[in-house]
């Protein structure tokens, strides 16, 4: 086991069959040819990994809100909080989906998060959900009305607010474990 974090980093080869099955699902669902360090640092505890992956998978990868918007929210919260691992990883994921937002050559969603080229609904959602993640007690009825005004349904608003909870879990595990950015992500072309 590799100890590049505070928790044992369990590689695919060293993992139990239960953990390997979860690793396989993460690679398939995230369309990655490797297991992210965020999962490897939980690989010695199949119960914990299964629960955290289930929450991440259903909250981030399923639902009606576009995944690119969810990735931008996680990127923005992580960047503001200073979670280097999550801001880097989710920034790459958001930028890889930038064509869903703009066909402009070289457009990178993370660089235009507050720009008029970003849909108003996305800018509003990023602002409000970032605040919910960082200052949950400050969320108001007006925030919900503002999300409705830019076109989100009640179900979508609930899904958006679930990103605030998800990013707090993601950041906490990444920061507490002390994991480093995956070499495979560092090699991703800009």
LOVOGU-593769 format. One record per residue: residue number from 1; residue in one letter; x, y, z of N, C-alpha, C in turn. Coordinates in steps of 0.05 Angstrom, whole numbers, always signed. Each point is the difference from the previous one (the first is absolute). Layout:
<pts>
{NUM,a,{X,Y,Z},{X,Y,Z},{X,Y,Z}};
...
</pts>
This chain:
<pts>
{1,x,{+17,-24,+0},{-17,+24,+0},{+17,+25,+0}};
{2,x,{-7,+19,-16},{+14,+25,-3},{-10,+19,+21}};
{3,x,{+18,+13,+15},{-9,+19,+20},{+7,+29,-8}};
{4,x,{-11,+9,-22},{+4,+28,-8},{-23,+18,+12}};
{5,x,{-14,-11,+19},{-21,+15,+13},{+0,-9,+29}};
{6,x,{-18,+12,+16},{-2,-8,+28},{-14,-27,+3}};
{7,x,{-14,-8,-21},{-13,-27,-1},{+15,-17,-19}};
{8,x,{-1,-26,+3},{+12,-18,-20},{-13,+4,-27}};
{9,x,{+17,+2,-20},{-10,+3,-28},{-1,-28,-12}};
{10,x,{-24,-11,-4},{-3,-27,-8},{-2,-1,-31}};
{11,x,{+20,-12,-13},{-1,-2,-29},{-21,-21,-8}};
{12,x,{-6,+0,-25},{-19,-19,-11},{+9,-29,+5}};
{13,x,{+26,-4,-5},{+11,-27,+3},{+0,-9,+30}};
{14,x,{+3,+18,+18},{+0,-7,+29},{-28,-1,+13}};
{15,x,{-20,+9,-15},{-27,+2,+11},{-13,-27,+2}};
{16,x,{-19,-2,+19},{-16,-24,+3},{-19,-1,-24}};
{17,x,{-12,-23,-6},{-19,-1,-22},{-24,+19,+3}};
{18,x,{-9,+5,+25},{-22,+19,+4},{+9,+28,-8}};
{19,x,{+24,+8,+8},{+10,+26,-7},{+6,+2,-29}};
{20,x,{+11,-21,-12},{+5,+0,-29},{-26,+5,-16}};
{21,x,{-22,-12,+10},{-26,+4,-14},{-8,+29,+1}};
{22,x,{+4,+13,+23},{-6,+29,+3},{+18,+16,-18}};
{23,x,{+26,-6,+0},{+19,+14,-17},{-8,-3,-29}};
{24,x,{-8,-24,-8},{-9,-4,-28},{-24,+18,-7}};
{25,x,{-19,+2,+19},{-23,+17,-4},{+8,+30,-2}};
{26,x,{+19,+8,+16},{+9,+29,-1},{+12,+5,-27}};
{27,x,{+17,-18,-10},{+13,+4,-26},{-21,+1,-23}};
{28,x,{-19,-18,+1},{-20,-2,-20},{-18,+25,+0}};
{29,x,{-10,+8,+24},{-18,+22,+3},{+13,+27,-7}};
{30,x,{+25,+3,+9},{+14,+25,-4},{+15,+0,-27}};
{31,x,{-1,-22,-14},{+14,-3,-26},{+29,+6,+2}};
{32,x,{+13,-12,+20},{+29,+4,+4},{+13,-28,-1}};
{33,x,{+25,-1,-11},{+14,-25,-2},{+15,-7,+25}};
{34,x,{-3,+16,+22},{+15,-5,+25},{-18,+7,+23}};
{35,x,{+8,-9,+24},{-15,+6,+25},{+12,+25,+12}};
{36,x,{-18,+19,+6},{+9,+25,+12},{+10,-4,+28}};
{37,x,{+19,+16,+9},{+11,-1,+27},{-21,+3,+21}};
{38,x,{-21,+16,-6},{-22,+5,+19},{-12,-27,+8}};
{39,x,{-2,-18,-19},{-11,-27,+7},{+21,-18,+12}};
{40,x,{+24,+1,-10},{+22,-17,+10},{+4,+4,+30}};
{41,x,{-3,+25,+10},{+6,+6,+28},{-22,-12,+18}};
{42,x,{-22,-10,-12},{-21,-13,+15},{-1,-30,-5}};
{43,x,{+19,-9,-16},{+0,-28,-10},{+4,-21,+21}};
{44,x,{+9,+8,+24},{+4,-20,+21},{-26,-3,+17}};
{45,x,{-21,+14,-7},{-25,-1,+14},{-23,-2,-20}};
{46,x,{-7,-24,-8},{-20,-4,-21},{-27,+12,+8}};
{47,x,{-8,-1,+25},{-25,+11,+8},{-1,+30,-4}};
{48,x,{+21,+14,+9},{+2,+29,-3},{+1,+7,-30}};
{49,x,{+17,-13,-15},{+2,+5,-29},{-26,-4,-14}};
{50,x,{-14,-21,+6},{-26,-6,-13},{-20,+22,+6}};
{51,x,{-2,+9,+25},{-18,+22,+7},{+7,+26,-13}};
{52,x,{+25,+7,+1},{+9,+26,-12},{-3,+0,-31}};
{53,x,{+7,-23,-12},{-3,-2,-29},{-30,+1,-7}};
{54,x,{-17,-13,+15},{-28,+1,-6},{-12,+28,+1}};
{55,x,{+9,+15,+20},{-9,+28,+3},{+11,+17,-23}};
{56,x,{+25,-3,-6},{+12,+16,-22},{-13,-7,-26}};
{57,x,{-4,-26,-6},{-11,-9,-25},{-28,+11,-4}};
{58,x,{-17,-3,+20},{-28,+8,-4},{-3,+31,+0}};
{59,x,{+16,+13,+16},{-3,+30,+3},{+13,+14,-24}};
{60,x,{+23,-9,-8},{+15,+13,-21},{-6,-10,-28}};
{61,x,{-3,-26,-3},{-1,-12,-27},{-29,-5,-10}};
{62,x,{-20,+2,+18},{-27,-6,-8},{-17,+25,+5}};
{63,x,{-24,+0,-10},{-19,+23,+4},{-4,+16,-25}};
{64,x,{-14,+23,+4},{-8,+17,-23},{+19,+24,-5}};
{65,x,{+15,+8,+21},{+18,+22,-3},{+24,-9,-16}};
{66,x,{+9,+16,-20},{+23,-8,-17},{+25,-5,+17}};
{67,x,{+14,-22,-6},{+24,-6,+15},{+21,+22,-1}};
{68,x,{+2,+14,-23},{+19,+21,-2},{-5,+22,+21}};
{69,x,{-25,+6,+6},{-7,+20,+20},{+8,-11,+28}};
{70,x,{-6,-25,+5},{+8,-12,+26},{+30,+1,+4}};
{71,x,{+15,-6,-22},{+29,+0,+2},{+10,+29,+5}};
{72,x,{-13,+19,-13},{+8,+28,+5},{-5,+9,+29}};
{73,x,{-22,-9,+11},{-6,+7,+28},{+22,-12,+18}};
{74,x,{+6,-26,-4},{+20,-13,+17},{+27,+13,-4}};
{75,x,{+7,+7,-25},{+25,+14,-5},{+1,+27,+15}};
{76,x,{-22,+15,-3},{+0,+27,+12},{+2,-1,+31}};
{77,x,{-16,-17,+12},{+1,-2,+29},{+28,-9,+9}};
{78,x,{+10,-21,-14},{+26,-11,+8},{+22,+21,-3}};
{79,x,{-1,+16,-21},{+20,+21,-4},{-2,+21,+22}};
{80,x,{-25,+8,+6},{-3,+21,+21},{+8,-11,+28}};
{81,x,{-4,-25,+4},{+7,-12,+26},{+30,-7,+1}};
{82,x,{+13,-1,-23},{+29,-7,-1},{+5,-30,+0}};
{83,x,{-20,-16,-10},{+5,-29,-3},{+12,-5,-27}};
{84,x,{+27,-1,+0},{+15,-2,-25},{-8,-25,-16}};
{85,x,{-3,-23,+14},{-6,-25,-15},{-27,+3,-15}};
{86,x,{-21,+8,+14},{-26,+1,-12},{-2,+23,-21}};
{87,x,{+12,+23,+5},{-2,+21,-19},{+15,-8,-26}};
{88,x,{+22,-13,+3},{+15,-9,-24},{-16,-21,-15}};
{89,x,{-8,-21,+13},{-14,-22,-13},{-27,+9,-13}};
{90,x,{-16,+14,+16},{-26,+8,-11},{+2,+23,-20}};
{91,x,{+21,+15,+2},{+6,+20,-21},{+5,-14,-27}};
{92,x,{+16,-21,+1},{+6,-15,-24},{-26,-12,-12}};
{93,x,{-16,-12,+18},{-25,-13,-9},{-19,+21,-12}};
{94,x,{-2,+23,+13},{-18,+22,-11},{+10,+10,-26}};
{95,x,{+26,+5,-2},{+12,+10,-25},{-3,-20,-23}};
{96,x,{+1,-26,+7},{-3,-20,-21},{-28,+0,-12}};
{97,x,{-19,+12,+14},{-28,+2,-10},{-7,+28,-10}};
{98,x,{+19,+17,-3},{-4,+28,-7},{-17,+4,-25}};
{99,x,{+3,-19,-19},{-15,+3,-26},{-30,-2,+5}};
{100,x,{-9,-10,+22},{-28,-1,+6},{-11,+28,+7}};
{101,x,{+18,+18,+6},{-8,+28,+7},{+5,+19,-23}};
{102,x,{+23,-3,-13},{+7,+19,-22},{+16,-14,-21}};
{103,x,{-5,+7,-25},{+15,-11,-22},{+25,+17,-7}};
{104,x,{+3,+21,+15},{+23,+18,-4},{+26,-15,+3}};
{105,x,{+18,+3,-19},{+26,-13,-1},{+15,+6,+26}};
{106,x,{+10,-21,+13},{+17,+4,+24},{-16,+8,+25}};
{107,x,{-27,-1,-1},{-16,+7,+23},{+4,-20,+22}};
{108,x,{+7,+10,+24},{+3,-17,+24},{-20,+10,+21}};
{109,x,{-18,-17,+8},{-21,+7,+18},{+10,+13,+26}};
{110,x,{+22,-11,+10},{+11,+10,+26},{+10,+29,-2}};
{111,x,{+8,+8,-24},{+10,+27,-4},{-22,+20,-5}};
{112,x,{-24,-10,-6},{-23,+17,-7},{-23,-3,+20}};
{113,x,{+6,-9,+24},{-20,-6,+19},{-18,+24,+7}};
{114,x,{+11,+24,-1},{-16,+24,+6},{-4,+17,-25}};
{115,x,{+7,-10,-23},{-1,+15,-25},{-28,-1,-13}};
{116,x,{-7,+21,-15},{-26,+0,-14},{-2,-24,-20}};
{117,x,{+22,-12,-8},{-1,-23,-18},{-11,-25,+15}};
{118,x,{+0,+1,+26},{-12,-22,+16},{-30,+6,+3}};
{119,x,{-17,-20,-5},{-29,+5,+3},{-6,+12,+27}};
{120,x,{-19,+18,+1},{-8,+14,+25},{-9,-21,+21}};
{121,x,{-14,-21,-9},{-8,-20,+20},{+23,-14,+13}};
{122,x,{+22,-5,-16},{+24,-12,+11},{+13,+18,+20}};
{123,x,{+3,+26,-8},{+13,+19,+18},{-15,+3,+26}};
{124,x,{-26,+1,-1},{-17,+2,+24},{+3,-25,+17}};
{125,x,{-1,-23,-12},{+2,-25,+15},{+28,-2,+14}};
{126,x,{+21,+6,-15},{+27,-1,+12},{+2,+18,+24}};
{127,x,{-10,+25,-3},{+1,+19,+22},{-15,-9,+24}};
{128,x,{-25,-9,-4},{-17,-7,+23},{+9,-26,+13}};
{129,x,{+7,-20,-16},{+8,-25,+12},{+28,+2,+13}};
{130,x,{+17,+16,-11},{+26,+5,+13},{-5,+12,+28}};
{131,x,{-17,+19,+1},{-7,+12,+26},{-12,-21,+19}};
{132,x,{-17,-17,-11},{-12,-21,+17},{+21,-19,+11}};
{133,x,{+20,-6,-16},{+22,-18,+9},{+17,+14,+21}};
{134,x,{+6,+25,-4},{+19,+14,+18},{-14,+13,+24}};
{135,x,{-25,+7,-3},{-15,+14,+21},{-29,-9,+1}};
{136,x,{-4,-26,+5},{-27,-11,-3},{-22,+14,+17}};
{137,x,{+8,+12,+22},{-21,+13,+16},{-9,+27,-12}};
{138,x,{+14,+9,-21},{-8,+25,-13},{-18,-4,-24}};
{139,x,{-7,-25,-7},{-18,-5,-23},{-28,+10,+8}};
{140,x,{-12,+14,-19},{-26,+12,+5},{-22,-9,-20}};
{141,x,{-24,+7,+7},{-22,-5,-19},{+4,+15,-26}};
{142,x,{+13,+23,+2},{+5,+16,-24},{+20,-15,-19}};
{143,x,{+18,-15,+11},{+18,-16,-16},{-16,-20,-17}};
{144,x,{-19,-13,+13},{-16,-20,-14},{-17,+13,-21}};
{145,x,{-11,+24,+6},{-15,+15,-20},{+17,+8,-24}};
{146,x,{+24,+8,+6},{+19,+8,-21},{+6,-23,-19}};
{147,x,{+4,-24,+12},{+4,-24,-17},{-24,-6,-17}};
{148,x,{-24,+3,+12},{-25,-5,-15},{-2,+20,-23}};
{149,x,{+7,+26,+5},{-2,+21,-21},{+17,-6,-24}};
{150,x,{+23,-13,+5},{+18,-6,-23},{-6,-27,-13}};
{151,x,{-22,-12,+9},{-10,-24,-14},{+2,-27,+13}};
{152,x,{+11,-1,+24},{+3,-26,+13},{-26,-9,+13}};
{153,x,{-7,-26,-2},{-24,-11,+13},{+7,-6,+29}};
{154,x,{-20,-6,+16},{+4,-7,+28},{+19,-24,+2}};
{155,x,{-4,-20,-16},{+18,-24,+1},{+28,+7,-8}};
{156,x,{+4,+17,-20},{+27,+9,-7},{+13,+16,+22}};
{157,x,{-16,+17,+13},{+12,+16,+22},{+9,-18,+23}};
{158,x,{-16,-20,+6},{+8,-19,+20},{+26,-15,-8}};
{159,x,{+1,-7,-25},{+24,-13,-11},{+24,+18,+1}};
{160,x,{-4,+26,-6},{+22,+19,+1},{+10,+3,+29}};
{161,x,{-19,+2,+19},{+8,+3,+28},{+14,-24,+10}};
{162,x,{-6,-24,-11},{+14,-24,+8},{+30,+2,-8}};
{163,x,{+7,+16,-19},{+28,+4,-8},{+15,+14,+23}};
{164,x,{-13,+17,+15},{+13,+13,+22},{+8,-20,+21}};
{165,x,{-17,-19,+6},{+7,-22,+18},{+21,-18,-11}};
{166,x,{-2,-7,-25},{+19,-18,-13},{+28,+13,+0}};
{167,x,{+3,+25,-8},{+26,+12,-1},{+13,+2,+28}};
{168,x,{-16,+4,+20},{+11,+0,+27},{+12,-27,+7}};
{169,x,{-14,-22,-7},{+11,-26,+4},{+26,-5,-16}};
{170,x,{-2,+8,-26},{+24,-4,-18},{+24,+15,+11}};
{171,x,{-4,+25,+7},{+22,+17,+10},{+11,-11,+27}};
{172,x,{-18,-8,+17},{+9,-10,+26},{+18,-25,-3}};
{173,x,{-10,-19,-15},{+16,-25,-4},{+26,+7,-14}};
{174,x,{+0,+17,-20},{+25,+6,-14},{+20,+14,+18}};
{175,x,{-9,+20,+15},{+18,+15,+17},{+9,-16,+24}};
{176,x,{-18,-14,+13},{+7,-16,+24},{+19,-22,-7}};
{177,x,{-4,-13,-23},{+17,-22,-8},{+28,+9,-9}};
{178,x,{+2,+25,-9},{+25,+10,-10},{+8,-11,-28}};
{179,x,{-20,-9,-15},{+6,-12,-26},{+12,+22,-19}};
{180,x,{+16,-10,-18},{+12,+17,-21},{-16,-3,-26}};
{181,x,{+2,+20,-17},{-13,-2,-26},{+11,-24,-16}};
{182,x,{-18,-14,-12},{+7,-24,-16},{+19,+7,-22}};
{183,x,{+22,-16,-3},{+19,+5,-22},{-14,-1,-27}};
{184,x,{-21,-17,-2},{-14,-2,-26},{-15,+26,-6}};
{185,x,{-10,+14,+21},{-13,+25,-5},{+20,+22,-7}};
{186,x,{+23,-1,+12},{+21,+20,-6},{+9,-3,-29}};
{187,x,{-2,-24,-10},{+8,-5,-28},{-21,+7,-20}};
{188,x,{-24,+8,+9},{-22,+6,-17},{+7,+25,-16}};
{189,x,{-3,-1,-27},{+7,+24,-16},{-19,+23,+7}};
{190,x,{+12,+24,+1},{-16,+24,+6},{-17,+8,-23}};
</pts>
